[in-house]
C-alpha cells in the first residue's frame, strides 16, 4: 500500500528544497512507493524569493500546498518571540492549532519535517507522527546542524551520522527509526584536521563555522542526506517499519542501520 506522506518545510534554503525534490523524483521514478499528499509551509507567497520558487515547483507538480505565515500570525496578535525552545509563547500553541485544522482534511500516514524551522508544541507532537531528520547519531551532539559540526570538530571525532526519529517535546530525543553512519576523516581532509588540531586552543566557534574543514564535513553529510530520507521512507512503505497508534515497530531491531545502503547508492 502506497505510503501517504505529509511534508512540513519553511523552505528557506537549498537544503530543504533539495530534500523534497529528491523524494518527489524517487516517487516519479517508481523508486519509492509513496505519495506526497500535501506540503505545509509556515511562510506565504511573497515572504521570500527562495520559498516562492519552491512553492511554484510544488504547484507545478500538482501537490496540494498549504501555507500559513507564522510571522504574520504572530504580528497580528502582537505575540512575542519565544526565548527558549523549551518554553513556547501561547501564540505558538494557537498557531499549531490552526495548522491542525488545515491538514486534518487530508489522509496521511506520517509527516516529514523537511527543513521546518519552528519547534512544534508538545500537543502537536503528541497528536501526529512527525518524522524528523537530525544530522547526528542517537548518542551524538544535539542542536542545529551548525552546532553539531562544531561539536564534532571540537571533540576530534572520527565518525558522525544522521538519524530519522519521531519529533517529541524534548528536542532531538524521540524514538529513532533509522540511522546512517559515515566517517568524517579521510585522506582528502587529513590536512584540514591537522591544521585545526594545531590551532584548536585559539579558534572560536565562528572561525570553525567559516573554515574549510567545517564545509568539508557538511558536504559529507549532504551527499547522503536525501538518499537517507528516501530509504527511510522506503522502510515504512515496505512495512519493514510499521506505524501503529503513533508508535513504530520493525521486522528487525530498531533503529534500522542504512549506512551501507545509503553510501552504496550515492556512489
N, C-alpha and C positions, 0 to 999 in steps of 0.2 A: 504493500500500500504506500502510495506516494507521501513523503514527509511534507507536512504543511508548515511553512516557516514564516513567522513574523520577523521583521527586521527593524531595529532601532538604530538611528545614526544622527549625529549632529551634522556630519558631512562637512567638517571644517578643513579637511586636508586631503592630500592624495592617498594617504594610507587607508583611510576609511572608505574612500571611493574605490580603491583597488580591491579591497576585501569583497565588496558587493559585486563588482564587475567580474571577478574570478568565479564567484559562486554562480552567478547568472550564466556565465559561459559554460561552466561544467554542467548545468542543468540543460542548456540548449544542445550540448553535445551528447546528451544522454549518459554522461559520466556520473551523474548524481540523480537519483530518483527522488526529486524534491520539487516544491513549488513555492516561490515567494508570494505569499497571499496579500501582503501589504508591506509598505515601508513607512515608518513613522519618523519624523524629524521634529526636534524642538526649535527649529528655525522655519521661517516662512519665506516665500519668494520675495526677493528684493533686499534681504538682510545681508547676503554675502554672495559675491560673484561665483566663488568656488562651489558653494552649496547650490546655487541656481543651475550650474552646469550639471550637477548630479541629478537635480530634480528633472531637468529636461530629458536626461537619458532614461530615468525611471519611467517617465511618462511615455516615451517612445517605445519602451518595452511592454506597455500596457499593464504595468504593475500598479495597483492602487496606491496612491501617495496620500498620506495623512500628515498634515502639518499643524503645529500649534506652537507659536513662539513663546518660549519661556521668558525671554527678555521683555516682550510686550505684556505678557501676563503679569509679571512682577511689577512693572511700572504702572500698570493700570490700577493696581490696588495699593501702590506705594509700599510694596514689600521690600524687606531688607535682604541683602545678600547674606548667605549663611557663612559664619566664621569657621565652621567645622563640619567635616563630613559626618560626624557622629551626632551632631545636633542641628537638624534642619528647621528652617523657619516654617511657620504654618502655611504660607503660600505654596511651598513646595509640596505639601500634602494635598492641598487643594488642586494644584496643577496635575499631580498624578491621578487624582480622582477624575479629572476631565479627560486625561489620556485613556483611562479605563472605559469611559463612555464611548470614546471614538473607536477603540479597537475591538470592543466586545461584539460588534456586528459581524466580525469575521470568524471563520473556523480555522484554528491553527493548533499545531501540536506543541510548539515551543517558540520562544522569541530569542533571537540572537542580538546581542548588544555589539554592534559593529562600529566602534568609534562614537559611541553615545557618551557625551561629556558631562552628564548630570548623574550624581549619585541618586539612585532611586530610594524612595521611602521604604521603611520596614514593611508596611502593609502591602505595598505594591509587590515587593519581593516575595511576600508570603502567598500572594494571590496567583502568581504566574511562575512558570519555569523559565527563568531568564538565563540563557547560556552566554557566559562572558569569557572573553579571551584575556588572559593575563600573561605578560611576557616574562614569566619566570616559572620555575618548577614549584611544586607544592610546599617545599621547605625553603624555598629561595626568598629573595627580597620581595617586599610588598611596595606598593606605591605606583606612580606613573612609570611609563617605560623609560623616561629620562632618569628618574630616581633609581630604577632597577639597574641600569647600565652603570651608573656612577658607583653604586654599591658593589657591583661585580668587579669593577676595576680597583676600587679601594681595597677589596678583600683578596685581590690577586687570584681569582678563581679560574679554574681550567675549563669549567663546563657551565652552561646555562641551559635554558629551555623555555618552554611555554606550556600553558595548560588551558583547558576549557572547563569551566566549573559553573555551578549554579550561583548566581548572584544572590547574596543574602545580606542581612543588616550589617554584619561585620565585613568590611571591605577585603576582598581577595581571600576569603576564608571558607567559601561554600564548598559543598561536596564536588570532588573532581571527577569528570567523565573521562578525559583523555589527557595525555602528556606527550611532549616531544622534546627529546634531549639532543644537544649538539655541543661540540667543542668550540670554545671561543679563543683558543690558542692554536696557531698553526704556523707553518714555515713562512707564510706570506706576511703575517703580522708580528712575528717574533721580535723584530727590531723596534716596533711601536711599543710593545710591552717593556722591552729593555729601557727605552727612553723614559717611560713613565716611572718604572721602578727606581731608576737612578735619580729621579727628582720628586718622588712622591710626597716627601715631607713638606714641600713648599708649594704644592699645586692645590689651588682652590677648586671647588666643585664647578664653578663657572668655566674655568680653564679646561677641566676634563670634558665638559659638555661640548666645547668648541674644538676638541682635539681630533686628530685623525684616528686614534685608537677608538674613541667613542663612536665615530661614524662607521668604522670597520665592524665593530660588534653589532651595531644597529643593522648594518647590511646583512650580516649573517642570519639574524632573526627574520628580517623582512623576506629573505629568499625562501623561507619555509612557511611563513605565516599563512598565506592564502590557501596553500595546499593542505596545511594542517586543519584549517577550518573546514574545508571541503571533505577531507577524510573523516573528520569528527562527525559531520552531518551524515556522512555515508554510514557510519556505525549505527546511528539512530535509524536511518532509512532501512538498513538491512536487518534491523531488530537485534543486532549484537548488543546494543544498549536499549533497554526497554524503559519507557517512562510511564509510570502508573501513579495516579494521585500525587503528582508533582515530585515523585521520588524515582530514582533510577536504580536499575539492576542490570546485570550483564550476564552473558553466557560464559564469560571468563572473569578473572579478577579485575576489579576497578582500582585505580584508573587504567584504561587500556593504553598501552605504550605504542604510539605510532611513529616512533623515531625512525626506524629503518624504512618504513613505508614512505614517510614524508621526504626523507633525504633521497631515496631512490627515485621518486617521481619528479624531483627537482633537477636531476642531473640531465 
